[in-house]
Amino acid sequence: IVLKSGILNIFLKTGNGFTHVDLWLGLSYCDGKWNKVTVSKEGSTVSASMNELREQTLEPRIQQLKVNSPVYIGGIPSEIQKFYKELGLEQGFGGCMKDVKFTRGAVVNLASVSSSAVRVNLDGCLSTDSAVNCRGNDSILVYRGKEQSVYESGLQPFAEYLYRVVALNEGGSVSSEWTRVRTREPVPQNVPTPSRVHSINGYSIEVTWDKPAGVIGVIEKYILKAYEEDGSSVPITTAELADTSMLTGILTGLHPFTNYAVTLTACTLAGCTESLHALNISTPQEAPEDVQSPTAISFPTSLMVNWSPPKNPNGIITQYILYMNGVPIYFGNGTKYVVKDLSVFTPHQLLLTACTLAGCTNSSQVTLFTAQLPPSHVDAPILTVLDSRTIYVQWKEPVEVNGILDHYIIYMANNEQNFTKWNVIYNSTELFLDFTIQQLFPGTEYLIKLAACTGGGCSISEASTAITDESTPEGVPAPEAQSYSSDSFNISWTKPEYPNGIITSYGLYMDGVLVQNSSQLNCYAYGLAPWSLHSFRVQACTAKGCALGPLVEARTMEASPEGTVDVFATVGGSKEVQLKWLPPSKPNGNLTYTVFLTGLFYADE
């Protein structure tokens, strides 16, 4: 159905049949009033009528019309126009429609049945003066000249105009068809403040407003905005309402117990205008949100419980209720509470409830423990000597742990250090109940203590004693031989580096002969020759055997030589004499010789 140049054209295509009906209207419809258009198909007859004018045609090939697709009124989408090129479809309808009705059914409410729509709510329809502006005989001359384009200003916004061009020469004139155009609408003016706002709940409000007066054009949408009353220029939340027939809207996303300023914005295709003033409202209180679980500082027999206000109180907090193990233990407005007389390291279920006048909200339940303490008592470890260098340590878990057992520590001291220095030889979170101590010294007494530790500290047992099996000594030192006379030695030595038991005796060998066997660490040897060389070696013995130290050599002190020195002289010439001599029979040390000469000596002149 096309209305063009005063002709109402009806095109109908079904199957193999195609027909059209042309109804001449002229400018009869351009009177500023509503016109009723009827299109019908009865059998092979297709007719069209407007007001009192009617036209029909007979087409036997036209089949029964069955509509099973969307019905487009005022135009069709551009993406499907290519399938109906033969219909010569023009641009969409511009004007006003109402009371659309099919043969079967009531009047169609276009706003409610439309699956999609483009500018169907055409406000600002032509007024009665269109009866004048529409007629060719009353048209206004816009331009005369030889140019092929003209720009006309001073038109009314969102008004429909008809234009035609007449080409003249001396032989006559020819006219174009009438072309319809509509000017664009302006930005809305004087958008009113919302007339009424009331709270639905703490999170949403219902806003009512009056239709803006004097808006020229089509209102495409309304926008509701809510600002916090602190003067912020950015709205907290907005709502766009495309159904402009409704003058009531819901604004959501608000915060309870908050003051807001609500404005109305009206939009046309040219732009939007916000109301100059706002309507203030305070949202009501709601139950709190994001109530934080309580925390606590733990002590062995008490909990110092504290909590923070809800992240979103949504009103004035009237009271807090603290539950422990399902039983309320505190009511009030404070944010801390001390729970006393609890057992050591015991779990407790805590939950916090925060309330406003509108209701209460619970936090998540949290499990909190009282603090740990060191174990009440730790038994001394059980020691088993495996050999001369190994002790096997065993222990039992404390009866009263007072927490979570975290690790064991073994301390050890020995008699070599007079049991004054305790060394940590084992520290492990692997909660084994035994440990083997290796690389110990044979024949040594050890004191061993066990510490059991929790998060609250450590408790240490009494010491247990064990003595490793003896072995032959190791690190027997070399003796030190000092000679203070030409016929004797003072020999001394120290204990072995590793006695490996109790030293039962020390033996001193001189020149391979045992000269002393006692517990003493020194020996005096005499009756020796001056400057005589001797070897010494110390032997240390335990019950398990003896070991020798390294061999050392030393000499007695020197003494005066004994005997005579025999001298032999041989003349070697007029100026030389050669002397030779024999050493004394007992040198008694390292000898040095001095030659004394007397007489005249030759001197060169």
C-alpha positions as CSV (number, residue, x, y, z in Angstrom):
1,I,0.0,0.0,0.0
2,V,1.6,3.3,-1.2
3,L,0.3,6.8,-1.0
4,K,2.1,8.9,-3.6
5,S,1.3,12.0,-5.6
6,G,-2.3,11.9,-4.7
7,I,-2.8,8.2,-5.7
8,L,-3.3,5.3,-3.2
9,N,-1.6,2.3,-4.9
10,I,-2.5,-1.2,-3.7
11,F,-0.1,-4.0,-4.8
12,L,-1.0,-7.6,-4.1
13,K,1.1,-10.7,-5.0
14,T,0.1,-14.2,-4.0
15,G,1.7,-17.3,-5.6
16,N,1.6,-16.7,-9.4
17,G,-1.0,-14.0,-9.2
18,F,-0.2,-10.2,-9.1
19,T,-2.6,-7.3,-9.3
20,H,-2.8,-3.7,-8.2
21,V,-5.5,-1.1,-7.6
22,D,-5.0,2.6,-8.1
23,L,-7.3,5.0,-6.1
24,W,-7.1,8.6,-7.2
25,L,-7.3,10.9,-4.1
26,G,-5.9,14.2,-5.3
27,L,-5.4,16.4,-2.3
28,S,-8.7,15.4,-0.7
29,Y,-6.8,13.8,2.2
30,C,-4.8,16.9,3.0
31,D,-7.4,18.6,5.2
32,G,-5.8,18.2,8.7
33,K,-8.4,15.6,9.7
34,W,-8.2,11.8,10.1
35,N,-8.8,9.8,7.0
36,K,-10.1,6.2,7.1
37,V,-8.4,3.8,4.6
38,T,-9.8,0.3,4.0
39,V,-8.1,-2.4,1.9
40,S,-10.0,-5.7,1.4
41,K,-9.8,-8.9,-0.6
42,E,-13.0,-10.9,-1.1
43,G,-12.5,-13.9,-3.4
44,S,-11.0,-12.5,-6.7
45,T,-12.0,-8.9,-5.9
46,V,-9.4,-6.6,-4.5
47,S,-10.7,-3.1,-3.4
48,A,-9.4,0.0,-1.8
49,S,-11.3,3.0,-0.3
50,M,-10.6,6.2,1.6
51,N,-13.5,8.1,3.1
52,E,-16.1,8.2,0.3
53,L,-13.8,7.3,-2.6
54,R,-13.5,3.6,-3.7
55,E,-11.8,1.5,-6.4
56,Q,-11.6,-2.2,-7.1
57,T,-10.3,-4.8,-9.6
58,L,-11.0,-8.4,-10.4
59,E,-8.1,-10.8,-10.7
60,P,-9.1,-14.6,-10.9
61,R,-5.5,-15.8,-10.5
62,I,-5.2,-14.3,-7.0
63,Q,-5.1,-17.1,-4.5
64,Q,-6.3,-17.2,-1.0
65,L,-4.3,-14.9,1.2
66,K,-2.7,-16.6,4.3
67,V,-0.5,-14.4,6.5
68,N,2.1,-16.4,8.5
69,S,4.9,-13.8,8.7
70,P,5.4,-10.5,10.4
71,V,3.2,-7.6,9.3
72,Y,5.0,-4.4,8.5
73,I,3.1,-1.1,8.8
74,G,4.7,2.2,7.6
75,G,7.6,0.5,5.8
76,I,9.7,-2.6,5.8
77,P,13.2,-3.2,7.0
78,S,16.0,-2.4,4.5
79,E,17.4,-6.0,4.8
80,I,14.3,-7.6,3.2
81,Q,13.5,-4.9,0.6
82,K,15.7,-6.7,-2.0
83,F,13.3,-9.6,-2.1
84,Y,10.4,-7.4,-3.2
85,K,12.0,-5.1,-5.8
86,E,9.0,-5.5,-8.1
87,L,6.8,-3.7,-5.7
88,G,8.7,-0.4,-6.1
89,L,8.7,0.2,-2.3
90,E,9.3,3.8,-1.2
91,Q,10.7,5.2,2.0
92,G,8.7,4.7,5.2
93,F,5.4,6.4,6.0
94,G,5.6,9.9,7.6
95,G,2.5,11.0,9.4
96,C,0.1,9.6,12.0
97,M,-1.7,6.3,12.3
98,K,-4.3,5.0,14.7
99,D,-7.0,2.4,15.1
100,V,-5.4,-0.2,12.9
101,K,-7.8,-3.1,12.6
102,F,-7.8,-6.4,10.7
103,T,-11.0,-8.3,9.6
104,R,-10.7,-10.6,12.5
105,G,-10.0,-9.1,15.9
106,A,-10.3,-5.9,17.7
107,V,-8.4,-2.7,17.2
108,V,-4.6,-3.3,17.4
109,N,-2.6,-1.5,20.1
110,L,0.5,-0.9,18.0
111,A,2.6,-0.1,21.1
112,S,1.8,-3.4,22.8
113,V,1.9,-5.8,19.8
114,S,5.0,-4.5,18.1
115,S,8.0,-6.8,18.2
116,S,10.1,-3.9,16.9
117,A,9.4,-0.3,16.0
118,V,11.1,2.7,14.5
119,R,9.5,6.1,15.4
120,V,6.0,4.8,15.5
121,N,4.9,7.1,18.2
122,L,4.8,10.2,16.0
123,D,3.9,13.1,18.3
124,G,3.3,16.5,16.8
125,C,1.1,15.5,13.9
126,L,0.0,18.0,11.3
127,S,-2.4,20.6,12.4
128,T,-5.4,21.9,10.5
129,D,-3.2,24.5,8.7
130,S,-1.8,21.6,6.6
131,A,-5.0,21.9,4.6
132,V,-3.5,25.1,3.2
133,N,0.1,24.1,3.0
134,C,-0.8,20.9,1.3
135,R,-2.6,22.4,-1.7
136,G,-0.6,23.2,-4.8
137,N,-2.7,26.3,-5.6
138,D,-1.8,27.8,-2.2
139,S,1.9,26.9,-2.3
140,I,4.5,29.5,-1.5
141,L,7.3,30.4,-4.0
142,V,10.6,29.5,-2.4
143,Y,13.0,30.1,-5.2
144,R,13.2,31.4,-8.7
145,G,16.4,31.3,-10.8
146,K,18.6,29.0,-12.8
147,E,20.4,27.1,-10.0
148,Q,19.5,23.4,-9.4
149,S,19.5,23.6,-5.6
150,V,18.3,25.9,-2.9
151,Y,18.6,26.1,0.9
152,E,15.5,27.3,2.8
153,S,15.7,28.4,6.4
154,G,13.2,29.8,8.9
155,L,11.0,26.6,8.9
156,Q,9.1,25.3,11.8
157,P,10.8,22.4,13.7
158,F,9.3,18.9,13.2
159,A,6.9,20.2,10.5
160,E,6.0,18.5,7.2
161,Y,6.4,20.3,4.0
162,L,5.6,19.5,0.3
163,Y,7.9,20.7,-2.4
164,R,7.7,20.7,-6.2
165,V,9.9,22.2,-8.9
166,V,8.5,23.8,-12.0
167,A,10.8,24.2,-15.0
168,L,9.8,27.1,-17.4
169,N,10.9,28.4,-20.8
170,E,9.2,30.3,-23.5
171,G,7.5,27.2,-24.8
172,G,5.8,26.4,-21.6
173,S,6.5,24.6,-18.2
174,V,6.7,21.1,-16.7
175,S,6.3,20.2,-13.0
176,S,7.8,17.6,-10.8
177,E,5.8,15.4,-8.4
178,W,5.2,16.7,-4.9
179,T,8.0,15.6,-2.5
180,R,7.3,15.3,1.2
181,V,9.9,16.3,3.8
182,R,9.8,16.8,7.5
183,T,12.2,19.0,9.5
184,R,14.0,17.6,12.5
185,E,12.7,18.1,16.0
186,P,14.6,20.3,18.5
187,V,16.0,19.4,21.9
188,P,13.1,19.4,24.4
189,Q,12.5,22.6,26.4
190,N,11.2,23.2,29.9
191,V,11.4,19.5,31.1
192,P,9.4,19.5,34.4
193,T,10.7,18.3,37.7
194,P,9.2,14.9,38.7
195,S,5.8,15.5,40.3
196,R,5.9,12.6,42.8
197,V,8.5,10.2,44.2
198,H,7.9,7.5,46.8
199,S,10.0,4.6,48.0
200,I,9.2,1.1,47.1
201,N,11.9,-0.2,49.5
202,G,15.4,0.9,50.5
203,Y,16.8,0.0,47.0
204,S,14.2,1.4,44.6
205,I,11.7,4.3,44.2
206,E,8.8,5.0,41.9
207,V,8.8,8.3,40.1
208,T,5.9,10.0,38.4
209,W,6.1,13.0,36.1
210,D,3.9,15.1,33.8
211,K,4.4,15.1,30.1
212,P,6.7,18.0,29.1
213,A,4.6,20.9,27.6
214,G,5.6,22.4,24.3
215,V,7.8,19.6,23.1
216,I,8.0,19.7,19.3
217,G,8.8,16.3,17.9
218,V,8.9,12.8,19.1
219,I,10.1,12.0,22.6
220,E,12.2,9.0,22.1
221,K,12.8,8.2,25.8
222,Y,12.8,9.4,29.3
223,I,15.8,9.1,31.7
224,L,15.4,9.1,35.5
225,K,18.5,10.0,37.4
226,A,19.3,9.9,41.2
227,Y,22.0,12.0,42.7
228,E,23.3,11.9,46.2
229,E,22.6,15.1,48.1
230,D,26.3,15.9,48.6
231,G,26.3,17.8,45.4
232,S,27.9,15.2,43.2
233,S,27.5,15.8,39.5
234,V,27.5,12.1,38.6
235,P,24.3,10.2,39.2
236,I,24.4,7.2,41.4
237,T,21.9,5.3,39.2
238,T,19.8,5.9,36.1
239,A,16.9,4.3,34.3
240,E,16.1,4.7,30.6
241,L,12.4,4.3,29.7
242,A,11.7,3.8,26.0
243,D,7.9,3.5,26.4
244,T,7.1,7.2,26.4
245,S,3.4,6.6,26.8
246,M,4.1,5.8,30.4
247,L,4.7,8.7,32.8
248,T,5.8,6.5,35.7
249,G,9.1,4.7,36.1
250,I,11.0,2.6,38.6
251,L,14.5,3.7,39.6
252,T,16.6,0.9,41.2
253,G,20.1,0.5,42.4
254,L,19.8,2.9,45.4
255,H,21.2,2.6,48.8
256,P,19.0,2.4,51.9
257,F,18.8,5.3,54.4
258,T,20.3,7.8,51.9
259,N,19.1,11.2,50.7
260,Y,18.7,11.5,46.9
261,A,17.8,14.2,44.4
262,V,15.8,12.8,41.5
263,T,15.6,14.5,38.1
264,L,13.8,13.8,34.8
265,T,15.5,13.9,31.4
266,A,13.4,13.9,28.1
267,C,15.1,13.0,24.8
268,T,14.3,13.5,21.1
269,L,16.6,12.5,18.3
270,A,18.1,15.9,18.5
271,G,19.3,15.5,22.1
272,C,18.3,15.4,25.7
273,T,17.3,18.0,28.3
274,E,17.4,17.4,32.1
275,S,15.0,19.1,34.5
276,L,16.5,22.2,36.1
277,H,15.3,21.2,39.6
278,A,15.2,17.9,41.4
279,L,12.8,16.2,43.8
280,N,14.4,15.1,47.1
281,I,13.7,11.8,48.8
282,S,15.2,9.7,51.6
283,T,15.2,6.0,51.1
284,P,14.0,3.9,54.2
285,Q,16.2,1.7,56.3
286,E,16.8,-1.9,55.4
287,A,18.5,-4.8,57.2
288,P,22.3,-4.5,57.1
289,E,24.4,-6.1,54.4
290,D,27.9,-7.5,54.4
291,V,28.0,-8.1,58.2
292,Q,31.6,-9.0,59.0
293,S,32.4,-12.2,60.9
294,P,33.8,-11.5,64.4
295,T,37.6,-11.8,65.0
296,A,39.4,-12.4,68.3
297,I,42.6,-12.1,70.1
298,S,43.1,-15.5,71.7
299,F,44.3,-16.2,75.2
300,P,44.6,-19.7,76.8
301,T,41.3,-19.4,78.7
302,S,39.6,-16.4,77.1
303,L,38.8,-14.7,73.8
304,M,38.8,-11.0,73.3
305,V,36.2,-10.8,70.5
306,N,35.8,-7.7,68.3
307,W,34.0,-6.8,65.1
308,S,33.6,-4.0,62.6
309,P,30.4,-2.3,61.6
310,P,28.7,-3.8,58.5
311,K,30.1,-2.6,55.3
312,N,26.6,-1.5,54.3
313,P,24.7,-0.7,57.5
314,N,21.6,0.4,55.5
315,G,20.5,2.5,58.5
316,I,21.2,3.0,62.1
317,I,22.5,-0.1,63.9
318,T,20.3,-0.6,66.9
319,Q,22.1,-3.5,68.4
320,Y,24.6,-6.3,67.9
321,I,24.0,-9.9,69.1
322,L,27.0,-12.2,69.5
323,Y,26.4,-15.9,69.5
324,M,28.9,-18.5,70.7
325,N,28.1,-22.2,70.0
326,G,24.6,-21.2,69.1
327,V,23.9,-19.4,72.4
328,P,23.6,-15.5,72.5
329,I,26.2,-14.2,74.9
330,Y,26.1,-10.4,74.2
331,F,23.5,-7.8,73.4
332,G,24.4,-4.2,72.9
333,N,25.9,-1.5,70.7
334,G,29.6,-2.2,71.4
335,T,32.1,-3.7,69.0
336,K,34.1,-5.9,71.5
337,Y,33.4,-8.5,74.2
338,V,35.7,-10.7,76.3
339,V,34.6,-14.3,76.8
340,K,36.2,-15.8,79.9
341,D,36.6,-19.2,81.7
342,L,37.2,-21.2,78.5
343,S,39.3,-24.3,78.1
344,V,42.8,-24.2,76.6
345,F,42.9,-24.5,72.8
346,T,39.2,-25.2,72.4
347,P,37.2,-24.4,69.2
348,H,34.2,-22.2,69.5
349,Q,31.6,-21.3,66.9
350,L,31.0,-17.5,66.7
351,L,28.4,-15.6,64.8
352,L,27.4,-11.9,64.8
353,T,24.0,-10.4,64.1
354,A,23.6,-6.7,63.3
355,C,20.2,-5.1,63.5
356,T,18.5,-1.9,62.2
357,L,14.8,-0.9,62.7
358,A,14.1,-2.7,59.4
359,G,15.6,-6.1,60.4
360,C,18.7,-8.1,61.3
361,T,21.4,-9.9,59.3
362,N,23.8,-12.6,60.3
363,S,27.5,-12.8,59.5
364,S,29.1,-16.0,58.4
365,Q,29.9,-18.4,61.2
366,V,33.5,-18.6,62.1
367,T,35.5,-21.0,64.3
368,L,37.9,-19.4,66.7
369,F,40.3,-21.3,69.1
370,T,41.5,-20.2,72.5
371,A,45.3,-19.9,72.6
372,Q,47.7,-22.8,73.0
373,L,50.0,-23.4,76.0
374,P,53.1,-25.5,76.3
375,P,52.5,-29.2,77.2
376,S,51.9,-29.7,80.9
377,H,54.6,-32.4,81.4
378,V,57.2,-34.1,79.2
379,D,58.6,-37.5,80.3
380,A,62.4,-37.9,80.2
381,P,63.5,-39.8,77.1
382,I,64.5,-43.5,77.2
383,L,68.2,-44.0,76.1
384,T,69.7,-47.2,74.7
385,V,73.4,-47.4,74.0
386,L,73.9,-49.3,70.7
387,D,77.7,-49.1,70.5
388,S,80.6,-46.9,71.3
389,R,79.4,-44.1,69.1
390,T,75.6,-44.5,68.9
391,I,72.7,-43.9,71.3
392,Y,69.1,-44.7,70.4
393,V,66.6,-42.2,71.9
394,Q,62.8,-42.9,72.4
395,W,60.1,-40.8,74.0
396,K,56.3,-40.6,74.5
397,E,53.9,-38.0,73.4
398,P,52.8,-35.7,76.3
399,V,49.5,-36.6,77.9
400,E,48.3,-33.0,78.0
401,V,49.5,-31.3,74.9
402,N,47.5,-28.0,75.4
403,G,47.4,-27.3,71.7
404,I,48.7,-28.8,68.5
405,L,52.0,-30.6,68.9
406,D,54.3,-28.8,66.5
407,H,57.8,-30.2,66.9
408,Y,60.3,-32.0,69.2
409,I,63.8,-30.8,70.2
410,I,66.6,-33.0,71.7
411,Y,69.3,-31.3,73.7
412,M,72.5,-33.0,74.6
413,A,75.6,-32.3,76.9
414,N,78.6,-34.4,77.8
415,N,81.1,-34.7,80.6
416,E,83.9,-33.3,78.4
417,Q,82.2,-29.9,78.6
418,N,81.2,-30.5,82.3
419,F,77.6,-30.6,81.2
420,T,77.5,-26.8,80.9
421,K,76.9,-26.5,77.2
422,W,73.6,-28.0,75.8
423,N,73.6,-28.5,72.0
424,V,70.5,-29.0,69.9
425,I,71.0,-32.2,68.0
426,Y,67.4,-32.8,66.8
427,N,64.7,-30.3,65.8
428,S,61.9,-31.6,63.6
429,T,58.3,-31.1,62.8
430,E,58.0,-34.7,61.8
431,L,56.4,-36.0,65.0
432,F,58.3,-39.3,65.2
433,L,58.9,-40.8,68.7
434,D,62.5,-41.9,68.3
435,F,65.9,-40.7,67.0
436,T,69.3,-42.3,66.7
437,I,72.3,-40.1,67.7
438,Q,75.4,-41.1,65.8
439,Q,79.1,-40.1,65.7
440,L,79.5,-39.8,69.4
441,F,82.7,-40.3,71.4
442,P,83.3,-43.8,72.9
443,G,83.3,-44.0,76.7
444,T,81.7,-40.6,77.2
445,E,78.8,-39.8,79.5
446,Y,76.0,-37.9,77.9
447,L,72.9,-36.1,79.3
448,I,69.9,-35.9,77.0
449,K,66.7,-33.8,77.4
450,L,63.6,-33.7,75.3
451,A,61.5,-30.6,74.5
452,A,57.9,-30.9,73.2
453,C,56.6,-27.7,71.6
454,T,53.1,-26.3,70.6
455,G,52.1,-22.9,69.3
456,G,52.1,-21.8,72.9
457,G,55.7,-22.7,73.6
458,C,57.9,-25.7,74.7
459,S,58.2,-27.8,77.8
460,I,61.5,-29.6,78.6
461,S,61.9,-32.9,80.3
462,E,64.4,-34.0,83.0
463,A,67.7,-35.2,81.6
464,S,68.5,-38.9,81.0
465,T,72.0,-40.2,81.3
466,A,73.9,-42.7,79.0
467,I,77.5,-43.7,78.7
468,T,78.8,-44.9,75.4
469,D,80.9,-48.1,75.3
470,E,84.6,-47.6,75.7
471,S,87.1,-48.1,72.9
472,T,90.9,-47.8,72.5
473,P,92.1,-44.2,72.8
474,E,92.5,-42.1,69.7
475,G,94.8,-39.1,69.2
476,V,97.5,-40.2,71.7
477,P,99.9,-37.2,71.8
478,A,103.6,-37.2,71.3
479,P,105.6,-36.7,74.5
480,E,107.7,-33.6,75.1
481,A,111.2,-34.4,76.2
482,Q,113.2,-31.6,77.9
483,S,116.8,-32.1,79.0
484,Y,118.1,-29.8,81.7
485,S,121.3,-31.6,82.4
486,S,123.7,-33.7,80.3
487,D,122.5,-37.0,81.8
488,S,118.7,-36.7,82.2
489,F,115.3,-35.9,80.6
490,N,112.0,-34.6,82.0
491,I,109.3,-36.2,79.8
492,S,105.7,-35.1,79.9
493,W,102.5,-35.6,77.8
494,T,98.8,-34.7,77.7
495,K,95.6,-36.8,77.7
496,P,94.6,-38.4,74.3
497,E,92.5,-36.2,72.1
498,Y,89.8,-38.8,72.3
499,P,90.2,-41.0,75.4
500,N,87.2,-43.1,74.3
501,G,86.8,-44.2,77.9
502,I,88.6,-44.1,81.2
503,I,92.4,-44.1,80.8
504,T,93.7,-46.9,83.1
505,S,97.4,-46.3,82.5
506,Y,100.0,-44.5,80.5
507,G,103.2,-46.2,79.4
508,L,106.4,-44.5,78.3
509,Y,108.8,-46.2,75.9
510,M,112.4,-44.9,75.7
511,D,114.5,-46.4,73.0
512,G,111.8,-49.1,72.5
513,V,111.9,-50.1,76.2
514,L,109.0,-49.5,78.6
515,V,110.5,-47.4,81.3
516,Q,107.3,-46.4,83.1
517,N,103.6,-47.6,83.3
518,S,101.4,-45.6,85.6
519,S,98.6,-43.0,85.6
520,Q,101.0,-40.1,85.7
521,L,101.5,-37.8,82.8
522,N,105.3,-37.3,83.2
523,C,108.5,-39.2,83.8
524,Y,112.1,-38.4,84.8
525,A,114.9,-40.4,83.1
526,Y,118.5,-40.0,84.3
527,G,121.9,-41.7,84.1
528,L,122.3,-41.0,80.4
529,A,125.4,-40.0,78.5
530,P,125.9,-36.4,77.6
531,W,124.6,-35.5,74.1
532,S,123.2,-38.9,73.7
533,L,120.2,-39.4,71.2
534,H,117.1,-41.2,72.5
535,S,113.6,-42.0,71.2
536,F,110.3,-41.7,73.2
537,R,106.7,-42.9,72.7
538,V,103.6,-42.7,74.9
539,Q,101.1,-45.5,75.2
540,A,97.5,-44.8,76.6
541,C,95.2,-47.7,77.7
542,T,91.5,-48.1,78.5
543,A,89.7,-51.3,79.5
544,K,89.2,-51.9,75.8
545,G,92.9,-51.7,74.8
546,C,95.9,-49.5,74.3
547,A,97.1,-47.2,71.6
548,L,100.6,-45.7,70.9
549,G,101.4,-42.1,70.1
550,P,103.9,-40.9,67.6
551,L,107.7,-41.4,68.1
552,V,109.9,-38.4,69.0
553,E,113.7,-38.1,69.4
554,A,115.8,-35.9,71.7
555,R,119.4,-35.5,73.0
556,T,120.7,-34.9,76.4
557,M,122.6,-31.7,77.0
558,E,126.3,-31.4,76.0
559,A,129.1,-31.8,78.5
560,S,132.9,-30.9,78.4
561,P,134.9,-33.2,76.2
562,E,136.9,-35.9,77.9
563,G,140.4,-37.1,76.7
564,T,143.3,-35.4,74.9
565,V,143.6,-33.9,71.4
566,D,146.7,-35.2,69.5
567,V,148.2,-32.7,67.0
568,F,150.4,-33.5,64.0
569,A,152.4,-30.8,62.1
570,T,154.0,-31.2,58.7
571,V,156.2,-28.5,57.1
572,G,155.0,-27.7,53.6
573,G,157.7,-25.2,52.6
574,S,159.6,-22.1,53.6
575,K,156.3,-20.4,54.4
576,E,153.7,-23.2,55.2
577,V,152.9,-25.7,57.9
578,Q,150.1,-28.3,57.8
579,L,148.3,-29.2,61.1
580,K,146.3,-32.3,61.7
581,W,144.7,-33.6,65.0
582,L,142.5,-36.4,66.4
583,P,139.3,-35.7,68.4
584,P,139.1,-36.5,72.1
585,S,137.9,-39.9,73.1
586,K,134.6,-38.6,74.5
587,P,133.4,-35.6,72.6
588,N,130.2,-35.2,74.8
589,G,128.6,-32.8,72.3
590,N,129.1,-31.1,68.9
591,L,132.8,-30.2,68.8
592,T,134.4,-27.0,67.5
593,Y,138.2,-26.6,67.2
594,T,140.4,-23.5,67.8
595,V,144.0,-23.4,66.6
596,F,146.5,-21.2,68.5
597,L,149.8,-20.3,66.8
598,T,152.9,-18.6,68.4
599,G,156.2,-17.4,66.7
600,L,157.3,-15.1,63.9
601,F,155.2,-14.7,60.7
602,Y,156.5,-13.7,57.4
603,A,155.3,-10.3,56.1
604,D,155.7,-8.9,52.6
605,E,157.4,-5.5,52.3
